[in-house]
């Protein structure tokens, strides 16, 4: 059995707590003979600032580059609000994405059957929901230059963030979306703002060209990003694969996440380009933040972190059956009534972080027999 090298970056807030449950699941997978892992743990975000004076040490980046995959918990918190902008906790995550070339962010919005009533929307709108949002991750307004605040002659300030995309950046994210669609229902919606943004004009032009030249078997729809936000609330199941830029992807994926009932439920994958060996750099993390207000209380939902491990099995290691087994264990635990505070309805028995981890492991063992 191949042994895979995982770098664990728990980070801040609830990150260490949810990562601890992933470590337990990793151990269970090994004992069941499903997959074998060698793990190493390091610092990122505020935890790294406290030790190294910066959110990502060069040595940690080197370990990340050498790993088969990276699992990250969460970064940030009020403790580090006063640090310089360039060394804020989130800068460590951005550096990982940029330096490792993790340009494709996959964020599923999946509504588990047992949680359809936990959504803010009516059950008939979200039951069976299964959207894959493909967000471009290393370009756009978050990385464009100039990015600055300048003082004007009259003493007022002027802030500039630059939205920049090239043909190549759009082409490669479009390929990811279309390839995923071929494995799903064969539908892609591309969201941008070509009506008011030149970057949107180019985005639509390039996605259309990639579709025409390589993916005519896939259905392509163009949609304005603001209309897309409305449609996600109005009729979310009309979407399957949704591809968009860095800024709109950040916003739309969080909106889609809440359709499922809780940010604590959803994983994500950030993928690089396929190299000559057929492998790619990859980082997996839950979509939720560090939630410092509940850190250390054993109430955080670990399912998004555990689901991130399932995505790792699927996209980094090609272990589709193992990923299905783990996803199925999450579904079974929820169907059996396992609930953390964020997804518990009236009268439900509430489990802590460790209790939910144990529920998934118990279901995993049962399904693996």
RAVENPE-V321434 format. One record per residue. RES is the residue in three letters. SS is DSSP state (A for helix, B for strand, O for the rest). PSI is psi in radians with two decimals (999 if undefined). Layout:
{{RES/SS/PSI} {RES/SS/PSI}}
//
This chain:
{{UNK/O/2.27} {UNK/O/2.39} {UNK/B/2.18} {UNK/B/2.47} {UNK/B/2.02} {UNK/B/2.32} {UNK/B/2.13} {UNK/B/2.17} {UNK/B/1.52} {UNK/B/-0.69} {UNK/B/-2.34} {UNK/O/3.01} {UNK/O/-2.16} {UNK/O/-0.05} {UNK/A/-0.90} {UNK/A/-0.59} {UNK/A/-0.79} {UNK/A/-0.55} {UNK/A/-0.57} {UNK/A/-0.60} {UNK/A/-0.59} {UNK/A/-0.71} {UNK/A/-0.68} {UNK/A/-0.72} {UNK/A/-0.71} {UNK/A/-0.76} {UNK/A/-0.70} {UNK/A/-0.71} {UNK/A/-0.68} {UNK/A/-0.80} {UNK/A/-0.53} {UNK/O/-0.06} {UNK/O/0.37} {UNK/O/-0.73} {UNK/O/2.61} {UNK/B/2.36} {UNK/B/2.56} {UNK/B/2.13} {UNK/B/2.60} {UNK/B/2.46} {UNK/B/2.43} {UNK/O/-3.10} {UNK/O/2.59} {UNK/O/2.75} {UNK/O/-2.49} {UNK/A/-0.65} {UNK/A/-0.64} {UNK/A/-0.63} {UNK/A/-0.75} {UNK/A/-0.59} {UNK/A/-0.77} {UNK/A/-0.18} {UNK/O/0.12} {UNK/O/2.72} {UNK/O/-0.16} {UNK/O/1.95} {UNK/O/2.64} {UNK/A/-0.64} {UNK/A/-0.64} {UNK/A/-0.72} {UNK/A/-0.69} {UNK/A/-0.70} {UNK/A/-0.68} {UNK/A/-0.71} {UNK/A/-0.55} {UNK/A/-0.31} {UNK/O/2.73} {UNK/O/-0.50} {UNK/B/2.80} {UNK/B/2.37} {UNK/B/2.23} {UNK/B/2.40} {UNK/B/-1.34} {UNK/B/2.74} {UNK/O/2.68} {UNK/O/2.94} {UNK/O/2.83} {UNK/A/-0.38} {UNK/A/-0.52} {UNK/A/0.34} {UNK/O/-0.47} {UNK/O/0.00} {UNK/O/2.80} {UNK/O/2.58} {UNK/A/-0.69} {UNK/A/-0.33} {UNK/A/0.38} {UNK/O/2.71} {UNK/A/-0.70} {UNK/A/-0.39} {UNK/A/-0.50} {UNK/A/-0.73} {UNK/A/-0.75} {UNK/A/-0.65} {UNK/A/-0.70} {UNK/A/-0.82} {UNK/A/-0.80} {UNK/A/-0.88} {UNK/A/-0.50} {UNK/O/-0.02} {UNK/O/0.65} {UNK/O/1.43} {UNK/O/-0.28} {UNK/B/1.97} {UNK/B/2.09} {UNK/B/2.08} {UNK/B/1.74} {UNK/B/2.50} {UNK/B/1.71} {UNK/B/2.21} {UNK/O/1.93} {UNK/O/2.45} {UNK/A/-0.69} {UNK/A/-0.21} {UNK/A/0.22} {UNK/A/-0.56} {UNK/A/-0.12} {UNK/A/-0.23} {UNK/O/2.68} {UNK/O/-0.28} {UNK/O/2.88} {UNK/O/2.62} {UNK/A/-0.74} {UNK/A/-0.34} {UNK/A/-0.47} {UNK/A/-0.29} {UNK/O/2.17} {UNK/O/0.09} {UNK/O/2.31} {UNK/B/1.54} {UNK/B/2.47} {UNK/B/1.96} {UNK/B/2.19} {UNK/B/1.89} {UNK/B/2.22} {UNK/B/2.34} {UNK/O/-0.25} {UNK/O/0.16} {UNK/O/-2.80} {UNK/A/-2.77} {UNK/A/-0.38} {UNK/A/-0.40} {UNK/O/-0.16} {UNK/O/2.59} {UNK/O/2.51} {UNK/O/2.66} {UNK/O/1.79} {UNK/B/2.85} {UNK/B/2.12} {UNK/B/2.69} {UNK/B/2.22} {UNK/O/2.97} {UNK/O/-0.55} {UNK/O/0.11} {UNK/O/-0.18} {UNK/O/2.90} {UNK/B/2.65} {UNK/B/2.18} {UNK/B/2.43} {UNK/B/2.22} {UNK/O/2.36} {UNK/O/2.19} {UNK/O/1.98} {UNK/O/2.27} {UNK/O/2.51} {UNK/O/2.86} {UNK/A/-0.80} {UNK/A/-0.69} {UNK/A/-0.70} {UNK/A/-0.68} {UNK/A/-0.82} {UNK/A/-0.60} {UNK/A/-0.56} {UNK/A/-0.73} {UNK/A/-0.75} {UNK/A/-0.80} {UNK/A/-0.80} {UNK/A/-0.67} {UNK/A/-0.70} {UNK/A/-0.72} {UNK/A/-0.61} {UNK/A/-0.45} {UNK/O/-0.06} {UNK/O/-2.11} {UNK/O/0.01} {UNK/O/0.54} {UNK/B/2.33} {UNK/B/2.33} {UNK/B/2.25} {UNK/B/2.10} {UNK/B/2.26} {UNK/B/-2.99} {UNK/O/1.10} {UNK/O/-0.27} {UNK/O/-0.35} {UNK/O/-0.13} {UNK/O/2.26} {UNK/A/-0.60} {UNK/A/-0.57} {UNK/A/-0.63} {UNK/A/-0.83} {UNK/A/-0.73} {UNK/A/-0.87} {UNK/A/-0.72} {UNK/A/-0.81} {UNK/A/-0.77} {UNK/A/-0.71} {UNK/A/-0.73} {UNK/A/-0.77} {UNK/A/-0.72} {UNK/A/-0.82} {UNK/A/-0.60} {UNK/A/-0.43} {UNK/A/-0.34} {UNK/O/0.77} {UNK/O/-0.27} {UNK/O/-0.17} {UNK/O/2.43} {UNK/B/2.25} {UNK/B/2.31} {UNK/B/2.36} {UNK/B/2.40} {UNK/B/2.41} {UNK/B/2.46} {UNK/A/-0.65} {UNK/A/-0.67} {UNK/A/-0.62} {UNK/A/-0.74} {UNK/A/-0.75} {UNK/A/-0.77} {UNK/A/-0.51} {UNK/A/-0.56} {UNK/A/-0.63} {UNK/A/-0.83} {UNK/O/1.25} {UNK/A/-0.50} {UNK/A/-0.01} {UNK/A/-0.30} {UNK/O/2.58} {UNK/O/-1.37} {UNK/B/2.22} {UNK/B/2.04} {UNK/B/2.39} {UNK/B/3.09} {UNK/O/-3.04} {UNK/A/-0.88} {UNK/A/-0.93} {UNK/A/-0.60} {UNK/A/-0.66} {UNK/A/-0.81} {UNK/A/-0.87} {UNK/A/-0.62} {UNK/A/-0.60} {UNK/A/-0.69} {UNK/A/-0.77} {UNK/A/-0.60} {UNK/A/-0.68} {UNK/A/-0.27} {UNK/A/-0.45} {UNK/O/-0.12} {UNK/O/-0.55} {UNK/O/2.44} {UNK/A/-0.38} {UNK/A/-0.03} {UNK/A/-0.29} {UNK/O/2.28} {UNK/B/3.10} {UNK/B/2.80} {UNK/B/2.41} {UNK/B/2.02} {UNK/B/2.54} {UNK/O/-3.02} {UNK/O/2.65} {UNK/O/2.26} {UNK/O/-3.03} {UNK/O/-0.41} {UNK/O/-0.04} {UNK/O/0.16} {UNK/O/2.98} {UNK/O/2.62} {UNK/O/2.53} {UNK/B/2.48} {UNK/B/2.38} {UNK/B/2.36} {UNK/B/2.66} {UNK/B/2.74} {UNK/O/-0.23} {UNK/O/2.87} {UNK/O/-2.88} {UNK/O/-0.25} {UNK/O/1.02} {UNK/A/-0.38} {UNK/A/-0.36} {UNK/A/0.10} {UNK/O/2.45} {UNK/O/0.14} {UNK/O/0.04} {UNK/O/0.73} {UNK/O/-0.09} {UNK/O/2.54} {UNK/O/2.07} {UNK/O/0.04} {UNK/A/-0.61} {UNK/A/-0.63} {UNK/A/-0.73} {UNK/A/-0.68} {UNK/A/-0.53} {UNK/A/-0.64} {UNK/A/-0.69} {UNK/A/-0.72} {UNK/A/-0.65} {UNK/A/-0.79} {UNK/A/-0.70} {UNK/A/-0.87} {UNK/A/-0.47} {UNK/O/-0.66} {UNK/O/-0.06} {UNK/O/0.41} {UNK/O/1.18} {UNK/A/-0.71} {UNK/A/-0.69} {UNK/A/-0.69} {UNK/A/-0.76} {UNK/A/-0.68} {UNK/A/-0.77} {UNK/A/-0.75} {UNK/A/-0.71} {UNK/A/-0.60} {UNK/A/-0.68} {UNK/A/-0.82} {UNK/A/-0.75} {UNK/A/-0.70} {UNK/A/-0.76} {UNK/A/-0.72} {UNK/A/-0.50} {UNK/O/0.02} {UNK/O/0.04} {UNK/O/2.22} {UNK/B/2.36} {UNK/O/3.00} {UNK/A/-0.64} {UNK/A/-0.34} {UNK/A/0.15} {UNK/O/2.25} {UNK/O/-3.14} {UNK/O/2.27} {UNK/O/-0.08} {UNK/O/2.56} {UNK/O/2.12} {UNK/B/2.25} {UNK/O/2.71} {UNK/O/-3.10} {UNK/A/-0.87} {UNK/A/-0.63} {UNK/A/-0.70} {UNK/A/-0.69} {UNK/A/-0.74} {UNK/A/-0.64} {UNK/A/-0.71} {UNK/A/-0.75} {UNK/A/-0.70} {UNK/A/-0.78} {UNK/A/-0.65} {UNK/A/-0.80} {UNK/A/-0.70} {UNK/A/-0.72} {UNK/A/-0.42} {UNK/A/-0.15} {UNK/O/999}}
//
